[in-house]
């Protein structure tokens, strides 16, 4: 009896090990394949690929900087807009709203997450772009035009539109995760805080303090989606590889470039350049995730140190 | 690549072996069912390539399927570049491209590739100008200046000169171009490179040219450009004629070599083809932009189906040849309603010869 149990455990253990190892293997295989296929441009352009700002496939000139810039900036805009709103929704749902209201709102948020990105893209072209061109952009230009971010031509297509679309797209995922995290905080903490005479505001900030690592995780998940989004971004960003100080100007992101061009890349060096920029995206994601993990780690250490044992 | 082709060969060998066995082992059955349908039932052909002729190819596939229910053809509009790649990688039975293949690509193909012109189309400049009812008149010079950023506003003197009767607004022009690699871009930039030295020097002719940074926005596909122009006041973009017609968007008149402003139509595109027939080379690969003569629309183009001269599979090869033959003859009657132009009679003759030269195992596939 004990014998067979031990054998069973061993088998179980091996299966789990294989499952865990497969993830490492897949990541390694993808990485290997991408490096292997980008050797032509790696050899030819070296580090210049990362800092070059001209992307001219016809002349075989490949610089990835405008795309890295576009990817990072559009994701930052998305986070800046989405995180406060998502936190607001989640806190409201968990801490304030009565069940009758919380349920439908939570449902709506989940519904937003299920909309395919091409629909967001269409909505971006037909609704958001004209809105920015006629109202939001004009407003920003009139009142904040002294900042270089809001200067220049206003066409409704560009970085700002892409950032706003991305913000709307990542809001549901951040909201849903933060809500789960907040719900996981023991209600005894709230009761304790309230019993000590804390206001709702103070209670909420205590709850948030304890949920900080989970919230950071939610933000990272959202960021991951923003960085990798293709279709919706392609449709509203203007697909122009330039680095401009203005958010009204068209730009491009790595994922959007890949979506628009991969099928058409016939010659070897161009294909290699596209794969290498895919590799860059891989590394950017990796670095961002690692940074976020470090951030979470430092923050959680702080809070656990301050918490009574 | 190497592994892929070896793998492909193994698969084809395997398929061929099965097919051969099928013939040998079930000879009697074949004899019995010779009433009409083919040996294995349905023959499937896979085509992929240009989006420019997609509407007409879909129509042809559909109509041809009604007459030949045992042949199933799938056409995927993956883009001209992808079509060429698919044919070379043998993931498609035929490719399609607006832009003839380059000398270099043909050499590296390893097999002989034939260019079969199917229909003619036009690239038009469409625009979003409220209050402008009559067609806008453009020349290669003004188009080039707009896309190079030399002309920034609609009421620029250079535009007003060609359009004295139009009330052009004091507004910035937003040029829209194709962000993906496309045959439409190839035709458009071929025309501008031929006619404007500054364009040739700064941008040149390419499926995916390097657009001037800071001028205009890119969109994916004909539909993408269409959508952008439709939604953005004071924008201009270039698309295939069909897309402009179907979306009820205006198409500008273009100044041809004879100095006339001509709109894209069946007649003006056919005139462009007619004007260039004498110069068409033996392999039929040609660009017909900036054609000479009266009534010629200058941004016209053939679109091609690409096939291997030597077909590996006789049954599929036969179906393909039949489809091509049917397309350039019976199929031509569907061309007009979709705003393409049919091939000139002389060109049809030459295409017939090309189709007749397609062989499998050394035998011509078309019985005359």
Interface residues (C-beta under 8 A of the other chain):
Chain A: X54 X55 X56 X57 X58 X59 X61 X125 X126 X129 X130 X133 X153 X155 X156 X157 X158 X234 X235 X238 X239 X240 X241 X242 X244 X249 X250 X252 X259 X260 X261 X263 X264 X265 X266
Chain B: X78 X79 X80 X81 X82 X84 X85 X105 X172 X174 X179 X180 X181 X182 X204 X206 X207 X208 X209 X210 X211 X213 X214 X216 X217 X218 X219 X220 X224 X227 X228 X231 X232 X235
